[in-house]
Amino acid sequence: MKRARTRPPVAIIGGGMGGLSAAIHLRLRGHEVVLYEANPKVGGRANLLERDGFRFDTGPSLLNYPWVFRDLFAQAGRRMEDEIELLPVDPSLVFVWPDGVRFALSSRLDRLVAECAQLDRDVEPRLFAFLQDAEAKYRIAFDKLVVRNEDNPLRWFGALSWREMRRLSIHHSLDRELERFFRSARIRQALGAYAMYLGGSPYALPGFYSILAYGELAYGLWLPRGGIYALVAALARLAEDLGVEFRLGCPVRRIRTDGRRALGVETSSGERESFPLIVSNVDVPTTDEQLLQRKARRLRMTPAVVTFYWGVRGAVRGLGHHTIFFPDDVRAAYDDLFVHHRIPAGLPFYVSVPSATDPSLAPRGATAIFVLVPVPLLSEMHGADWASIAGHLRARVLARLRREGVELDETEIDVEETWTPVEWQQRFGLYDGSAFGAAHTLRQIGPFRAPNYSREIKGLYYVGASTTPGTGLPMVALGGRLVADRIEEQL
């Protein structure tokens, strides 16, 4: 550990997945690391709510790209399989339309072919062509683009051959890309549904994002035993074992600077500590406004959400682990959300029943249910009565579930908690209530995205869903390594 005494100490503000990953990577490189977390628990969006024997993951409900976390543990000489147990979720997703049509995604090729064939005749060769094409895109993305710091667009794209550039399909929409392979609008709607988490519509975001559906099909969807928070807790234990110091329940009020370089942090209690290196795991615009007391940079953000956590007495039939409910007019719902900035007239939402995969997440015989409804940002519904809106959304969700034959008696909901965009903002500093961070438009990817370092303040860095490489648990975990690389480059 001689090297540790020669490397400058680092303060990390926020213990989300990005902050934990950064802490691990920086500690492994010899830095003393102090992590400040405003809440009693680390995890950020991926937090834990425990009530009367129910355990609810507050945010992400499934784990994708497990190789990212396997690599993270391996960096510290650990085996992920010794730290957490992953339970397969298959079918991974079920999509439901109001006319009764259901479509399931599966990592088992025979099941996937059978599901697609119900909606699209003679689809098998086109499905295989899609998987082959999306795999090539995925490899290009993770071998040459996502996993490196690059501020220069020419050098970023310059890593690709002309053929690879064309394959990325950034010149047309995701829906158009899917139409190359699937005649069924239903299949395209299902595979394009990932666009919402990226802050856009499949009719607007580029075809490159077909890699998202491919990644989940190829690597599966998983639930750590004990829920997603079991992964968070395992990484927090790893960081602590490595010597990271945690300051829980310790909000940082201000990042101290002299206008040109970082000096340290000031906590809400008024305590000041000096650090030449600071990594903010708070959304970049929130860091600007609240921690630097300056005007927030303009970023296009992903939508907000209203989430419901229901502990239900008894079994609930008619729901699998993860179900997405589409309205009749899917495109109109995207337009309502992203163009007109209003709650969709035809309401899309998803329901997760993690206790269907891991019964330990609920008392014996009971059911844990998580519901997520995408809604506009706080600034797009200025002055809205979110408590009233949440009540209306709850009624609409329950009515739709009844129409779909889901056996959920409202009187059997024994435990209930609701978080509106206001709660999400207050709990985790989510800018404008945005649930998934900065959007992934063409102008906000790679070198066009908010960089993971400050160009104005030397020693200030960023990690998380609003900087590179992007949003989602695997991406922000990769971002922890990228910000550690950036610090090493600039020391």
C-alpha distance (Angstrom), angle and dihedral (degrees) to the residues before:
residue distance angle dihedral
M1 . . .
K2 3.83 . .
R3 3.76 87.2 .
A4 3.81 90.6 59.5
R5 3.83 91.1 66.2
T6 3.80 92.2 55.1
R7 3.78 97.8 50.9
P8 3.79 121.4 79.8
P9 3.81 118.1 -108.0
V10 3.80 120.2 -107.6
A11 3.80 131.7 -144.5
I12 3.80 115.3 -153.6
I13 3.80 115.9 -161.2
G14 3.79 110.0 -153.0
G15 3.78 131.4 20.1
G16 3.78 101.4 -133.3
M17 3.78 120.2 131.7
G18 3.80 90.7 -81.2
G19 3.79 92.7 50.5
L20 3.82 92.8 48.2
S21 3.80 91.8 48.6
A22 3.80 91.8 48.2
A23 3.81 90.6 48.3
I24 3.80 91.6 52.9
H25 3.80 94.8 46.9
L26 3.81 94.4 45.3
R27 3.79 93.1 47.0
L28 3.81 90.3 50.3
R29 3.82 87.4 54.4
G30 3.77 92.4 55.4
H31 3.81 104.7 -96.1
E32 3.77 123.1 135.7
V33 3.80 103.7 -123.6
V34 3.80 129.9 -159.9
L35 3.80 115.6 -173.7
Y36 3.81 118.3 -158.6
E37 3.81 117.0 -158.9
A38 3.80 122.2 -178.5
N39 3.81 94.0 -155.7
P40 3.80 128.6 65.8
K41 3.81 89.7 -111.2
V42 3.78 133.7 42.0
G43 3.80 120.1 -126.4
G44 3.79 105.4 87.0
R45 3.80 109.1 -152.8
A46 3.81 88.3 -1.0
N47 3.77 93.2 66.7
L48 3.78 135.3 139.8
L49 3.78 131.9 -110.9
E50 3.82 116.3 -168.8
R51 3.78 121.7 -171.7
D52 3.82 130.1 161.4
G53 3.78 95.3 -27.0
F54 3.82 95.7 -40.2
R55 3.81 121.3 116.4
F56 3.79 116.0 -159.4
D57 3.79 125.4 -173.4
T58 3.78 101.0 -139.8
G59 3.80 97.2 -149.8
P60 3.81 130.8 4.6
S61 3.78 110.0 39.3
L62 3.80 100.6 -173.2
L63 3.80 135.7 36.0
N64 3.80 120.7 -127.7
Y65 3.82 131.0 -179.8
P66 3.83 94.0 27.4
W67 3.81 89.1 -178.6
V68 3.81 88.9 75.3
F69 3.80 91.9 61.6
R70 3.78 93.4 39.3
D71 3.81 87.4 57.3
L72 3.81 91.8 46.6
F73 3.80 92.6 55.1
A74 3.81 90.2 43.3
Q75 3.82 90.6 56.9
A76 3.81 86.5 66.0
G77 3.79 93.8 43.3
R78 3.81 94.4 -102.7
R79 3.79 131.7 125.9
M80 3.78 113.4 -129.4
E81 3.79 89.3 -145.3
D82 3.82 89.1 61.9
E83 3.80 91.4 53.0
I84 3.82 104.6 41.8
E85 3.78 137.9 10.5
L86 3.80 116.3 -130.9
L87 3.79 117.6 -148.1
P88 3.82 116.0 -157.3
V89 3.81 117.3 -121.8
D90 3.79 110.1 -153.7
P91 2.94 126.8 -167.0
S92 3.77 81.9 37.2
L93 3.81 96.9 -163.5
V94 3.77 135.3 9.4
F95 3.81 119.6 -160.0
V96 3.79 119.8 -156.0
W97 3.82 128.9 -166.4
P98 3.83 125.3 -164.0
D99 3.82 92.6 -110.1
G100 3.80 90.2 63.4
V101 3.81 98.8 -100.6
R102 3.81 112.3 143.8
F103 3.78 127.5 -170.3
A104 3.80 125.4 -174.5
L105 3.80 129.8 -160.2
S106 3.78 118.0 -145.0
S107 3.78 136.4 177.0
R108 3.79 87.4 -140.4
L109 3.77 104.9 93.9
D110 3.80 95.6 -148.4
R111 3.81 91.1 54.0
L112 3.79 92.5 45.5
V113 3.80 92.2 51.1
A114 3.80 91.1 48.9
E115 3.80 92.6 49.6
C116 3.80 93.6 48.3
A117 3.82 91.7 46.1
Q118 3.80 90.1 60.0
L119 3.80 89.7 63.4
D120 3.80 103.4 28.2
R121 3.81 123.5 38.4
D122 3.82 117.7 -133.2
V123 3.79 89.4 4.8
E124 3.81 98.8 144.3
P125 3.83 99.8 92.0
R126 3.82 91.0 42.6
L127 3.81 91.1 48.8
F128 3.80 90.4 52.2
A129 3.81 89.8 47.9
F130 3.81 89.7 51.8
L131 3.80 92.5 50.2
Q132 3.79 91.6 48.5
D133 3.80 92.8 48.3
A134 3.81 94.2 45.0
E135 3.80 90.9 47.7
A136 3.81 89.5 56.0
K137 3.82 90.0 50.4
Y138 3.80 90.4 47.6
R139 3.81 91.8 51.9
I140 3.79 92.1 48.5
A141 3.80 90.6 49.5
F142 3.79 98.2 48.8
D143 3.80 98.4 33.2
K144 3.80 98.7 45.2
L145 3.81 113.5 12.0
V146 3.79 119.3 24.7
V147 3.78 101.2 46.0
R148 3.81 101.1 55.6
N149 3.78 137.4 68.5
E150 3.78 112.3 -119.6
D151 3.79 127.2 156.5
N152 3.78 97.4 178.9
P153 3.84 113.1 82.9
L154 3.80 92.4 -155.7
R155 3.78 92.4 54.2
W156 3.82 91.7 42.3
F157 3.80 93.8 53.8
G158 3.80 90.0 32.2
A159 3.79 89.4 73.6
L160 3.81 87.0 71.5
S161 3.76 130.9 76.1
W162 3.79 118.6 -125.7
R163 3.80 89.0 -105.0
E164 3.80 91.1 52.8
M165 3.79 90.5 49.1
R166 3.78 91.5 54.2
R167 3.78 91.6 47.1
L168 3.81 91.7 58.7
S169 3.84 89.8 72.6
I170 3.80 93.8 -147.9
H171 3.81 89.8 145.9
H172 3.81 94.5 72.8
S173 3.81 138.7 34.4
L174 3.78 128.1 -83.6
D175 3.80 90.6 -114.5
R176 3.80 90.2 51.8
E177 3.79 89.8 49.5
L178 3.81 91.6 51.3
E179 3.81 89.8 47.5
R180 3.81 88.0 64.5
F181 3.80 87.6 69.7
F182 3.81 108.9 22.2
R183 3.80 129.6 52.2
S184 3.80 92.1 -172.2
A185 3.80 113.7 92.8
R186 3.81 87.9 -157.6
I187 3.81 93.0 60.5
R188 3.80 89.9 46.5
Q189 3.79 91.1 50.5
A190 3.81 90.9 50.8
L191 3.79 96.0 47.4
G192 3.80 90.7 41.8
A193 3.80 94.1 51.6
Y194 3.80 91.0 92.3
A195 3.81 87.9 73.3
M196 3.80 91.3 79.0
Y197 3.82 91.5 65.0
L198 3.80 88.5 51.8
G199 3.78 91.5 55.5
G200 3.76 101.1 -104.8
S201 3.76 149.9 67.5
P202 3.82 125.3 -86.0
Y203 3.81 84.6 -125.8
A204 3.82 90.1 61.7
L205 3.81 110.1 26.3
P206 3.83 116.2 83.6
G207 3.80 125.0 -90.8
F208 3.80 90.0 -114.8
Y209 3.81 88.2 85.7
S210 3.78 92.3 73.9
I211 3.81 81.3 94.9
L212 3.82 89.3 77.3
A213 3.78 95.2 65.4
Y214 3.80 90.0 40.9
G215 3.82 93.1 52.0
E216 3.79 92.4 55.0
L217 3.80 93.1 44.4
A218 3.80 92.8 47.8
Y219 3.80 99.3 42.5
G220 3.79 99.8 26.2
L221 3.77 131.2 -134.2
W222 3.77 118.7 -85.6
L223 3.77 142.3 -174.3
P224 3.79 119.1 -149.1
R225 3.79 109.9 -131.1
G226 3.78 103.6 -99.0
G227 3.82 91.7 29.9
I228 3.77 133.8 -85.0
Y229 3.78 88.8 -54.4
A230 3.81 88.8 67.1
L231 3.82 86.6 68.6
V232 3.80 91.4 47.7
A233 3.81 90.9 49.8
A234 3.82 91.9 48.1
L235 3.82 91.5 52.8
A236 3.80 90.9 46.6
R237 3.83 89.3 52.8
L238 3.80 89.8 49.3
A239 3.80 91.7 50.7
E240 3.80 91.0 48.5
D241 3.82 91.5 48.1
L242 3.80 88.2 53.6
G243 3.79 91.1 53.7
V244 3.80 103.7 -97.8
E245 3.80 110.2 153.7
F246 3.82 114.9 -135.1
R247 3.80 123.0 -153.0
L248 3.80 103.2 -170.3
G249 3.79 122.4 -171.7
C250 3.80 87.1 20.8
P251 3.81 112.1 122.8
V252 3.78 117.8 -162.2
R253 3.79 109.9 -132.0
R254 3.79 99.4 -173.1
I255 3.78 143.6 6.0
R256 3.79 106.5 -132.0
T257 3.80 116.9 -137.7
D258 3.79 138.9 157.1
G259 3.80 89.0 -134.1
R260 3.79 93.0 -93.5
R261 3.79 106.4 47.3
A262 3.79 140.4 23.0
L263 3.79 116.1 -97.9
G264 3.79 103.5 175.0
V265 3.79 145.0 -78.8
E266 3.77 136.8 -66.8
T267 3.80 117.5 -151.2
S268 3.80 127.1 -145.8
S269 3.81 88.8 -101.0
G270 3.81 90.1 59.4
E271 3.81 95.8 -106.6
R272 3.79 113.7 146.3
E273 3.79 124.7 -155.0
S274 3.78 128.0 179.8
F275 3.80 121.4 -125.8
P276 3.80 127.1 161.9
L277 3.82 89.9 -159.0
I278 3.79 125.0 48.5
V279 3.81 127.8 177.7
S280 3.80 116.0 -164.9
N281 3.80 115.9 -153.1
V282 3.80 88.2 -179.1
D283 3.82 117.3 103.5
V284 3.80 108.4 -79.5
P285 3.84 95.5 -119.2
T286 3.82 90.7 46.7
T287 3.81 88.9 50.9
D288 3.80 88.3 52.7
E289 3.79 96.0 48.4
Q290 3.79 103.7 35.5
L291 3.80 107.1 24.2
L292 3.81 100.6 33.4
Q293 3.84 97.0 28.5
R294 3.78 93.0 -134.9
K295 3.76 136.5 116.4
A296 3.80 112.7 -68.9
R297 3.78 116.6 -116.3
R298 3.79 114.9 -113.5
L299 3.78 112.4 -102.0
R300 3.76 129.6 163.0
M301 3.79 105.7 -122.4
T302 3.80 134.1 -154.5
P303 3.81 116.4 -109.1
A304 3.78 126.6 -80.8
V305 3.81 123.1 -115.0
V306 3.76 141.4 -146.9
T307 3.79 110.5 -142.9
F308 3.80 129.2 -164.2
Y309 3.80 124.7 -161.1
W310 3.78 113.0 -162.2
G311 3.78 127.6 -176.6
V312 3.79 104.6 -162.4
R313 3.78 126.3 -161.5
G314 3.80 108.0 -126.8
A315 3.78 132.8 -3.5
V316 3.82 123.4 -38.4
R317 3.79 112.5 -146.8
G318 3.78 124.2 -157.0
L319 3.81 99.0 42.8
G320 3.80 131.1 93.3
H321 3.77 126.1 -164.7
H322 3.79 96.1 -74.2
T323 3.81 127.4 14.8
I324 3.80 129.6 171.6
F325 3.78 116.2 -157.0
F326 3.80 114.5 -153.1
P327 3.83 125.8 -163.9
D328 3.82 123.5 -128.9
D329 3.80 93.3 -97.0
V330 3.78 106.5 41.7
R331 3.79 95.7 174.1
A332 3.81 91.7 52.7
A333 3.81 89.4 53.2
Y334 3.81 90.7 55.8
D335 3.81 90.0 47.5
D336 3.80 91.4 50.6
L337 3.80 91.1 51.5
F338 3.80 102.5 39.2
V339 3.82 105.2 23.4
H340 3.80 105.9 29.4
H341 3.83 95.0 28.2
R342 3.77 95.7 -137.5
I343 3.77 136.3 119.1
P344 3.81 105.8 -83.7
A345 3.79 116.4 -100.5
G346 3.79 86.8 -142.0
L347 3.78 101.4 47.9
P348 3.83 120.1 -139.3
F349 3.79 116.4 -166.0
Y350 3.77 141.2 151.6
V351 3.75 132.6 -131.0
S352 3.78 126.0 -156.1
V353 3.80 123.6 -165.2
P354 3.81 102.2 -173.2
S355 3.80 92.4 171.9
A356 3.82 87.1 66.7
T357 3.83 86.6 70.1
D358 3.80 100.0 28.3
P359 3.83 112.2 27.5
S360 3.82 90.4 -171.3
L361 3.82 88.4 77.8
A362 3.81 90.7 74.6
P363 3.81 135.8 35.0
R364 3.79 114.6 -87.0
G365 3.80 110.0 -66.4
A366 3.83 93.8 4.7
T367 3.81 130.3 110.9
A368 3.81 131.1 -130.3
I369 3.82 113.3 -150.9
F370 3.79 129.8 -173.7
V371 3.82 120.5 -169.5
L372 3.80 124.9 -169.5
V373 3.81 123.5 -168.5
P374 3.83 118.6 -175.6
V375 3.80 114.0 -133.8
P376 3.83 136.5 169.8
L377 3.77 122.2 -80.8
L378 3.79 121.1 -87.9
S379 3.81 91.8 -106.7
E380 3.80 90.3 52.4
M381 3.84 91.6 56.5
H382 3.78 99.6 36.7
G383 3.80 112.5 -174.5
A384 3.80 94.2 11.0
D385 3.81 119.1 159.0
W386 3.79 96.0 -125.2
A387 3.80 95.0 -177.8
S388 3.80 89.7 57.8
I389 3.80 92.2 43.3
A390 3.80 90.8 51.4
G391 3.81 89.9 52.6
H392 3.81 91.6 52.6
L393 3.81 91.9 46.7
R394 3.80 90.8 50.1
A395 3.80 90.7 53.7
R396 3.83 91.6 48.4
V397 3.80 92.6 49.2
L398 3.80 93.0 49.5
A399 3.81 91.5 46.7
R400 3.81 91.6 52.0
L401 3.79 91.7 48.1
R402 3.80 90.2 52.7
R403 3.81 90.9 50.7
E404 3.80 89.4 52.2
G405 3.79 91.8 53.7
V406 3.79 96.8 -107.3
E407 3.79 108.4 157.1
L408 3.78 100.1 -136.3
D409 3.79 116.5 140.9
E410 3.79 108.8 -158.4
T411 3.80 90.6 -145.1
E412 3.80 89.4 62.0
I413 3.82 93.3 63.5
D414 3.81 98.2 108.1
V415 3.81 97.8 168.2
E416 3.79 122.2 39.4
E417 3.77 136.3 168.2
T418 3.80 129.3 167.5
W419 3.79 128.3 -160.6
T420 3.79 119.4 -166.1
P421 3.83 123.8 -170.6
V422 3.80 86.7 -89.5
E423 3.81 92.1 60.5
W424 3.80 91.8 44.2
Q425 3.79 90.3 52.3
Q426 3.79 94.3 46.2
R427 3.80 96.0 45.6
F428 3.79 100.2 44.8
G429 3.80 108.0 14.3
L430 3.81 92.3 -110.8
Y431 3.78 106.1 177.8
D432 3.82 111.7 -115.5
G433 3.80 87.5 -12.3
S434 3.82 90.9 -70.5
A435 3.80 108.1 166.8
F436 3.80 101.1 -158.1
G437 3.80 105.4 29.2
A438 3.79 128.0 -118.7
A439 3.79 117.1 1.5
H440 3.81 121.9 -107.3
T441 3.77 100.8 -125.8
L442 3.81 118.6 147.4
R443 3.80 87.8 -98.7
Q444 3.81 91.4 55.3
I445 3.80 105.1 48.9
G446 3.79 131.6 93.4
P447 3.83 112.2 -22.3
F448 3.82 90.2 -0.5
R449 3.81 93.0 60.3
A450 3.80 122.2 88.9
P451 3.83 101.9 -77.2
N452 3.78 122.4 -119.2
Y453 3.79 92.2 -116.3
S454 3.79 135.7 52.5
R455 3.78 116.3 -107.0
E456 3.81 90.0 -161.2
I457 3.81 103.6 42.2
K458 3.79 118.5 48.9
G459 3.79 112.0 -138.0
L460 3.82 96.8 25.0
Y461 3.80 117.4 116.7
Y462 3.79 138.2 172.3
V463 3.78 136.6 -142.2
G464 3.79 131.6 174.1
A465 3.77 142.6 57.4
S466 3.81 98.1 -34.3
T467 3.80 97.5 54.3
T468 3.80 135.4 47.9
P469 2.94 134.9 -13.4
G470 3.81 94.7 13.8
T471 3.78 151.5 -108.8
G472 3.81 130.6 -38.0
L473 3.81 130.9 62.7
P474 3.82 97.3 -81.7
M475 3.79 93.4 46.1
V476 3.79 96.0 49.3
A477 3.81 89.1 45.9
L478 3.81 88.3 54.7
G479 3.79 87.0 46.7
G480 3.80 89.0 62.5
R481 3.79 89.7 62.8
L482 3.79 92.3 43.4
V483 3.79 93.5 53.8
A484 3.81 90.0 47.8
D485 3.81 88.2 51.6
R486 3.79 90.0 49.3
I487 3.79 92.4 52.0
E488 3.79 90.7 49.9
E489 3.81 90.6 50.1
Q490 3.81 92.5 51.4
L491 3.81 100.4 41.9
